[in-house]
């Protein structure tokens, strides 16, 4: 799995939390812009991310700094006072402390779940996610119908999601 694929997974796992944070303080269009900027900043500074710490609060911290910058540039005040922002941050921080929130814990869980996938499924995962082939390209390469490839990938995603959900729920707090 590439650095980009892992980054995408971490973003997807944490985007709801960051969106909740941003939507509480900015209008939807601004929140979307700030979220995209936060993802770009996180990607460009990923080498400085401390993998022993939860990814969510780190990403939210980037978003918070961008949010403050946004309001300063517009010479506007935040719609929430400082205490309210701290309360929101504290509540969201509790979510970031859930089991399996570190990069390494999630990677270990993903590796273990992937090890349970049969050879054909692993090949599909590799072709689609590692090699970046489309379902149509995989279909041609393997001689299967495109709908068959799509359905198998869908089942694999569900199986991996179920496995990961169980693993992360079992992780010690």
TAHUZI-V433771 format. One record per residue. N is the residue number from 1. PSI is psi in whole degrees, 0 to 359 (NA if undefined). BURIAL is b if it has 24 or more other C-alpha atoms within 12 Angstrom, else e. D_FIRST is the distance of its C-alpha to the first C-alpha in whole Angstrom. Layout:
N,PSI,BURIAL,D_FIRST
N,PSI,BURIAL,D_FIRST
//
This chain:
1,136,e,0
2,165,e,4
3,318,e,7
4,317,e,8
5,318,e,6
6,320,b,7
7,317,b,10
8,320,e,11
9,313,e,11
10,321,b,13
11,312,b,15
12,321,e,16
13,337,b,17
14,356,b,19
15,324,b,21
16,320,e,23
17,316,b,25
18,318,b,25
19,316,b,26
20,317,b,29
21,311,b,30
22,320,b,30
23,335,b,32
24,345,b,34
25,346,b,35
26,160,b,35
27,161,e,36
28,320,e,33
29,315,e,33
30,320,b,33
31,319,b,30
32,316,b,28
33,315,e,28
34,320,b,28
35,314,b,24
36,318,b,23
37,319,b,24
38,320,b,23
39,319,b,19
40,316,e,20
41,317,e,21
42,317,b,19
43,315,b,16
44,341,e,19
45,20,e,19
46,329,b,16
47,343,e,17
48,356,e,20
49,131,e,18
50,105,e,19
51,346,e,17
52,353,e,19
53,156,e,21
54,141,b,20
55,321,b,18
56,307,b,20
57,327,b,24
58,313,b,22
59,319,b,21
60,325,b,25
61,319,b,26
62,314,b,25
63,321,b,26
64,317,b,30
65,321,e,30
66,324,b,30
67,314,b,32
68,317,b,35
69,318,e,34
70,312,b,35
71,326,e,38
72,317,e,39
73,328,e,39
74,0,e,41
75,43,e,43
76,158,e,43
77,153,e,43
78,144,b,40
79,344,e,41
80,144,e,40
81,172,e,42
82,320,e,41
83,320,e,41
84,319,e,40
85,320,e,37
86,322,e,36
87,318,e,37
88,314,b,34
89,317,b,32
90,318,e,33
91,315,e,32
92,329,b,29
93,327,b,28
94,325,e,29
95,324,b,26
96,346,b,24
97,7,e,25
98,156,b,24
99,148,b,22
100,20,b,18
101,354,b,18
102,156,b,17
103,310,b,13
104,320,e,13
105,318,b,15
106,321,b,13
107,315,b,10
108,317,e,12
109,317,b,13
110,315,b,10
111,317,e,9
112,318,e,13
113,318,b,13
114,328,b,11
115,341,e,13
116,350,e,16
117,137,b,15
118,169,e,17
119,316,e,16
120,318,e,17
121,319,b,15
122,322,b,12
123,317,b,13
124,315,b,13
125,314,b,10
126,314,e,8
127,319,b,11
128,309,b,11
129,319,b,8
130,313,e,6
131,346,e,10
132,24,e,11
133,149,e,14
134,165,e,17
135,323,b,18
136,316,e,21
137,318,e,20
138,318,b,18
139,313,e,21
140,317,e,23
141,319,e,21
142,349,e,21
143,25,e,25
144,158,e,24
145,152,e,26
146,322,e,24
147,326,e,25
148,315,e,24
149,313,b,20
150,316,e,20
151,319,e,22
152,318,b,19
153,320,b,16
154,316,e,18
155,318,e,19
156,317,b,16
157,316,b,15
158,316,e,18
159,316,e,18
160,319,b,14
161,314,e,16
162,315,e,19
163,311,b,17
164,319,b,16
165,316,e,19
166,317,e,21
167,314,b,19
168,329,b,19
169,330,e,23
170,343,e,23
171,141,e,22
172,145,e,25
173,NA,e,26
//
